Amino acid sequence: MRFHVNENCRSHKKLLLTLVGKIPVLDYLSFNAKYNATYTWDRGAQISEEIDLGNSVNNQGQLSFDGRFNFEQLYNKSKYLQKMRLEIHPMSAR
């Protein structure tokens, strides 16, 4: 009887994309996108010529998005809102 050692392959990938507002009108916005992927392959044992326990494959993926607003930058784009902000919080003048 001949036994084989199990072999396996594992792979993990991460991708992160960050978009920050480069356009002056939209510079108060920022976005993040994340993707994680995992791949696993395990070779099953072959006990004899007739008996093969087979292989195992597993895939997993996760995708997430995140958006952010900087309201202080947004309010500073409007003279009216900037004036109101300074009246309410006079110490926050920059």
N, C-alpha and C positions, 0 to 999 in steps of 0.2 A: 504494500500500500504506500502510495506516495502523496505527501501533503505539500501544498504550496503556501507560501507566505502571502498574506493579503497585501495588495498594493492599493494606494489611494492617491488622489489628487485633490488638492484644495486650492481655491482661488477666491480672493476677496478684492473687490474694486470699490473705490470711493471717488465720487465726482462732486465738486462743489463749484457752483457758478454764482458769482455775486455781481449784480448790476446796480451801480450807483448812478444817480441822475447827473449826467454830463451836460445835458441841455439846460441852460439857465432857468427856463420856465419850469422845469420839472426836477430841479436839484433837491427838493425836499423829499423825494421818493427814493427808496432803495429796496431791492429784491434779492432774495437768496433762493437757490434751488439746490437740493441735495439728492444724490442718488447713491445708494449702497447696493451692491450685488455680491452674492456668495454662490459659488458653485462647488459641489462636492461629488466626487466619484470614488466609490470603494469597490475594489475587485473582490468578489466572493471566492471562497476557497474551492478548489477542485479536489475532491477527495479521491476520485478515481477517474478512469476514462469515461465511465458511464454516469458518474454523479458530479454535477457541477452546481454549486449553490447559487450561481448567478451574481450579477453586479447590482450595485445600488447607486442611484443618481439623485441628487437633490439640488434644486435651484431656488434661490430666494432673492427677491428684489424689493427695495423700499424707496419711494419717491416722496419728497416733502417740499413744500413751498412756504416762503415766509416773506411778507411784505411789510414795510415800515414807512411811517409818515413822520417827518419832523415838523410839527405844527409851528414851532417858533420860526423856522425858516419860511414856512408858508405865510404866516401872519406878517412877516417883515416884507413880503412882496406887495402888500396893500398898505398904502399910507394911512388909510382909515383904520384898519385893524392894528397897525403898528401904534398909532396914536392911542387907541383904546387900551392896548396892552400896557403901554407906558403909564396911562392914567390909573389903571387898576393896580399895577405893580411898579411903582416908580423906582424901586431899587434895582430892577432888572434891566435898566438901560445899559446898553453895550456900545 
